[in-house]
Amino acid sequence: MYDVDAIAAYDQQVVADIKERQGYINASNYAANLKIIDVRTYRVLMPWRGTKRWDGSAEGFSFAAFETDQGIVGIAEGVGGDELKEQVVGKNPFDPTIRGLLGLAYWDFTGKIAGKPLYRYLREVFDLDTPETTRIPMAAYTWYRFPDIHGENEVTFDTYPDHVKSLMEDESFRIIKLSMCDFEPMRYVEMIHNIRDRVGYEVDIRVDPHASWSESEALRFMKDVEDCRIEWIEEPVGGRFENIFRAGHRLRMMSTIPISSHIWLPPLQRDVKPVRYGEYPSGRYGDETLDQPLDLDVMRRHVAADISAPDAYAGPLALKRYYDTARFMGMELGMHSAYELGPGTAIRLHIAAFSFPYSIPYHIIWGNGSMPMSLHGLDAHYNQWVGDVIKGGKMKYENGCLKVPEGPGLGVELDPDLLEQYRWTEEKQKIHTEHIERIRATHLDALGWRKDRMGWVR
């Protein structure tokens, strides 16, 4: 079990250091005295490659560009709304009263004011001398795919191994993630073996049941695929947090497959309301969880995961805290994914380049002092989108990696032509809605389920 007191003391030191530097970031950027003079908002509908199980064939995104009186423009993904302009125009982008409205633009402005890529600026603020990493390994997220609205890009149980092979050969991926709630659990045992037979062991495979299995189902699966060298299994068991932690603890003792978690980072006290920057909500990427203490009580009872995989939405500084404390606990590091296009993917790359490299003071392997075998490629849905809305189009994978953008701030800009090409309209939405409704009517038959979604035999 953990030395909880030592972990708590270390975490307090980490948080205190981060918050001191956070104060410097806020104050120095506020002193640049920018004033927002205009806001442009956009709404797009981005198609998936194929249709994502019974969820949909396209997703809606919102974007905003905040123009300032000094010509600096900060962009955000996941920010929009008709009232946004009147709420922020005339204010300093680093006014804490509007922090939660800017989202990702806060960090874009931060790097642009400094005239540096965000990751490099943060490395300098934190006085990091770890090796600089600008090529970030990425995982290709995969799932069963029904055909898209054009009848193309289907991936079935039988074609899944060939699909994985094509991702390796055509798009250079070295890490594949399987979303595993399309078929019933035991069919995935067969699928994993089929994939290994097809592609061998030149690719890492990680799996995600989305906390949809019971502990017994998870254990049967894990035992039956131990010979397939699974990189990790993410949150296999659902329920309340206590049940997720208990199941993770027990499964770790009964299987050799590592468990990754985006709630055991280490765990924070969920019933404590964070003290927000400036006493105002700081929104996406706002680092609010810096003020949430560790849940020491649950850490005394469970060791629930091997790999800390937080969401980038928590913010660069919050992830720095998670990763530093997780490494102190002996955990490995990853990054969970949601639905991101260019700007959201860019911040994830910057966070990895800023917070992933580590040095430790003792080490039996000669080298630069970094711990080997502890870092995992980033989860990403990015490979599944048809396109993007940033200048230059969708980022290109090279040897399974994406390169951290080197321009100031996030290093990416919105492209007016692509924003127009993928602009959301009622007509487009109707086509995709009618398409997925047709699929939902028969998807269990197509997937071969023996039970319905409630668990009863069909």
Buried (B, 14 or more C-beta within 10 A) or exposed (E): EBEBEEBBEBBEEBBEBBBEBBEEBBEBBBEBEBEBEEBBBBBBBBBBBBBBBBEBBBBBBBBBBBBBEEEBBBBBBBBBEEEBBEBBBEBBBBBBBBBBBBBBBBBBBBBBBBEBBBBBBBBEBBEBEBEEBBBBBBBBBBBBBBBBBEEEBBBEBEEBBBBBBEBBEEEBBBBBBBBBBBBBBEBBBEBBBBBBEBBEEEBBBBBBBEBBBBBEBBBBBBBBBEEBBBBBBBBBBBEEBEEBBBBBBBBBEEBEBBBBBBBBBBBBBEEEEBEBBBEBBBBBBBBBBBBBEBBBEBBEEBBBBBBBBBBBBBBBBBBBBBBBBBBBBEBBBBBBBBBBBBBBBBBBBBBBBBBBBBEEEEEEEEEEBBBEEBBBBBBBBBBBBBBBBBBEEBBEBEEBBBBBBEBBBBBBBBBEEBBEEBEBEEEBEEBBBEBBEEBBEEBBEEBEBEEEEEEEEE
